[in-house]
């Protein structure tokens, strides 16, 4: 991100966000954001100063990283910048992860990431997103057990997530992806195996009441900012040429009349089958971007919640009872 874009970002925050909001929340995303640590440091200091000027609270920040350069020195640096949580993405057991995420020289990255996790600051909360598809699903329990045997749990909280396609570039791989129903059944199976083995279970899809929308698309004060200055309304549109630019930091005339992303105009109640479903409005029709992509291709797919909600609620009930006994 150039200095010009950084300057424009600070100006945008000062003129369009801080005067109307009591809090500022920051999530650092990439690519690999830790390769741009100098930009993160510079922006953090400037954002901290303008928040003080506007008497605005700065929420604890988070970062999504591959973890390869997240050693103890780097993790302490992040904590000192108000970044208290990190999500690290793992694609399977060492053999599979190293094949999918090799270094430029062809060597693997798994071992170094594990070393970094073990040595990371105790003040940095780490979650591990385990990407699941049709090719690596059979190794996922073994990976979670590896974390447990290495005594990384509960220092880290691993959870599984379905691989989906958000762009045209990913469409050629769709045959390898699990459907929502397949993923829900798979997740329940892994959960049972973990419970039977005495391994704590973590999930990013815990049932909860949500009356404020499904994601940042529904938050008028939330933006995804690309390094070239484009403002978007969806993480999945970052780096995606088909993403709708609602404004540009380098074009100040666009700030006062933000374009409306098609994702913001979605109507979860425009489908009669959805209206007859018991989990609406809890799901809000699913991920807005996924819903849009599916409709463009002439089909629909419900989110995994439709197939997992009853099991998730039972699991929550069981865990609550255990804690109160």
N, C-alpha and C positions, 0 to 999 in steps of 0.2 A: 504494500500500500504506500503510494508516494506521499511525500510531505504535503503536497497540494490537496490530496484527498483527505489526509488526516486533519488538516486545517479546516476543510469544509465540514468534516464530520463534527468537530468541536463546535463550529458555528451553528450547525443544524441542531445539535443537542441543546445548545443554549437558547436558540430562538423557538424551537418547535416542541421540545420535550420537557425540559426542566421547569419552565414557567407554569406548566399544567399538570405536573405529576409530583407526588411526594417521595417517590423512590426511583432509583435507576438500577436496573438489573443488566448485567453483561455476561454474555456467553461467548467464549472464544472458540472459533471453529475453523476448519480448513477445507482442503489440503491438510498439511501438517502445520498447525499454528506455532509449534515450538521452534520451527525453522525461522519464524518471524518474531522471535522473542524481543528483539530490540524495538519493534513496532508496538508490541504489547506493553512493554515498559513505558514507552513514551506516551502512548495513549492513556494508560492507567494514571500516570501522574497528572496529565492535563485534565482528564475527566474528574479526578479526585478534587482538583482545585476549583473547577467550575461548580461542582456539587456543593462545596463549602460556600461558595459565593451565593448560591441559590438556596442555601440551607436545606439541601436535599439529601436524603439517606441513600447510601450506596449499598445495595444488597451484596452479600457474599457472592463472588463470581464463580463460574465453572468453566471447564475447558474440556474439549474432546480431542484426544490425541492417540497416536499409535503407540506411545510409551517408550519409543526407542531411545530418546535422549532425556527421558524423565528420571535422571539420576537424583541422588540426594541433594546435590547442590542446586539443581534446577527446581526440584520440588519445594525446597525452602524458599527459593526466589519467588515461586508462584504464591506461596502462603503469605509472604511479605507484601505481595501486591493484592491481597484480598481474595485470591483464588483459593477456595477451600475445598473444592471437589473436582475430581477429574474422572472422565469416562475413557477407558482404554478399550480398544476394539481388538478382539481375538477371533481368528477364523477357524479354530479347531485345535486338535492336539498338535504337538510340535511338528510332525511330518507334514500335516495338511497346512498349518499356518505358514510354515517356512516355504512351502511350494507356492502359496498364494501371495505371500508378502515377503519376497526375498529382497536382500540388499542389491545395490547396483552391481556388485561383484558376484552375485548369484548365491551368496551365503545366506543362511537363515537369520531371522530376527527374534525368534521366540525366546531363546535362552537369555538374551540381553534384556528383553522386556521383563521377564520374570525376575532377573537380578535387580532391575530398577524398582519393581514393585516392592520387593523385600526391603530395599534400602530407602524407600521414599519416606518423606517426613510423616511422623505420626499425626500431624495436624492436617494432612491432606486426605480427605475421604475419597477412596477409589472404588469405582464400580467398573465391572468388566462386562462389556456387551459382547456376547458370543453370537456371532452371525450363524444362522442355521439355514441350510438349503437341502435339497435332495441328495447331494453328494457327500455332505459331512455329518448328516444327522446321526449316523450310527456311532460316532465317536464322542458325542456331546457329554454323555454321562461320565465317560472316562476322563474327559477334560475337567469337569467339575470335581470329580473325585481326586484328580491330581492336585487341584487347588487346595482341597481339604487335607490331603495327605502331606502337602508341603507347608501346612499350617498357615496358609494365606487367608483362609476363612476363619474368623469373621473380619480380619483386617480389610479384606476386599469383599465386595458383594457382587458375585457374578450373576448375570441373568441372561436368558436366551431371547433372541429377537429374530423375526422372520426376515429373510432377504427379499426385497421387492424391487421392481423396476419402476423408476420414476422418469426415465427419459428414453428417447428412441435408441440411444446407444446400448441400452440394457435389454432391449426387446429380444435380441437373438438368444439370450440366456434364459428366457422365461420358462422353457421346458424343464429347467433344473430347479425351479422354485416350488415350494410347498404351497398348496392352497390354504386359505384361512382355516378351513375345517381340518385339513391334515395337520397344520401346525398346532391347532388347539389340542387335538388328540395326542400329538407328539409331546407337547409341553406337559400335559397331564401325566403321561407315562414317565417322563423324566422326573417330575415332581415326586411321584410315588416311589421311584427308585431311590431318590435322595432321602426321603423320609425314612424308608426302610433301612437305609445305610447310616442313619443318624446324622446326615449332612444337612445343615440349615438351608432352607429354600428361600430364594429372593426372587422378586418379580417386579417388572416395571409396569405391570398392568393390573395392579391391585384395584378391585372395585371401589369406587368412591363417588359420592355425589358431586356433580360438576355442573353448576348453573351458570358458568361464565364462559362457555364456549369450549371448543374441542382443542384448539391450539392457538398459536400466535396469530393465525389468520384472523381470528375474531377479536384481537386486541388492537384497537386503533393506534396505540402508541408503541407497537412492537414492529421491528423491522429487521430484515436480514440485509447486511451490507456487504457487497462484493468489494474486493480491493480496488477495482476500477471506478468505484463510486456509485454503482447501480444499487437502488433500493428495491428490495423484493419483499414478499409477504410469506415466503415458505422456504424452509431449509432445503427441501428437495429441489428447489429451483436454482440454488446456487451453482454456478458453473454450467447450468443447463440453458442452452440458447433459446429454448422455447419458453423460458420463464418470463412472466410479465413484469416489466420494469414499471414501477409506480412513480418513481422520481429518480433524479440523479443528483448526487451531491455537487457535481461540477456544473450543474445547470440550475442556478438558484431560482430561475423563473418557474421551475417545476415544483418548488417547495410549497407554494401556497395553494396549489390545486392538484393534490396527489391523485394519480390515476387509480381507478378501482380494479383490483385484480379479480378475474372471474371466480377465484376461490372464495372471495368475500361475498359474492352474490349467490352462493349455493343455498339451496333450500332443502334441509333434511326431510321436509314433509311433502316433497313433490312426488313421492313414490308411494303408491297405495300399499304395496307389499311391506314397505318400511313402516308405514303408519299402523299396520296391523300387527307389527312385531312388538313383543313385550319389552325389548331393550331400548327402544326409542322413547325418550330422547337421550338416554345415557350415552349412546354411541355417537350421537349427532350425525349419523349417516356414515361414520367412518372417516378416515383421513381424507381431507378435502382434495388433495392432489391425486391420491390413488383413485378416488371416486371419479374425478374428472377424466383421468387416463382411461379408466374402464369404460366410461360412457362414450368416449371418443372411439373406442374399439368395438362398441356395440354390445357390451355385456356388463354385468354387475357382479360384485363379490362382497359379501358382508365381512366386517372385521372379525378377527378371531374371537372377540368378546361374545359374539352370538352363540358360539359353540362351547365356550369355557366358563361362562358367567356362573352357572350353578355350582360347578366344581370349585371355582375361585371363592365363592361365598362360603361353601362348606369348609374349605381349608382355612379361611379367616376365622370362622366360628370355632374350629378345632384348636387353632393356635391361641385364640383368646381364652378359651376354657383352660388350656394348659397353663397359661400365665397367671390365671386367677386361683388355681388350685394350690 
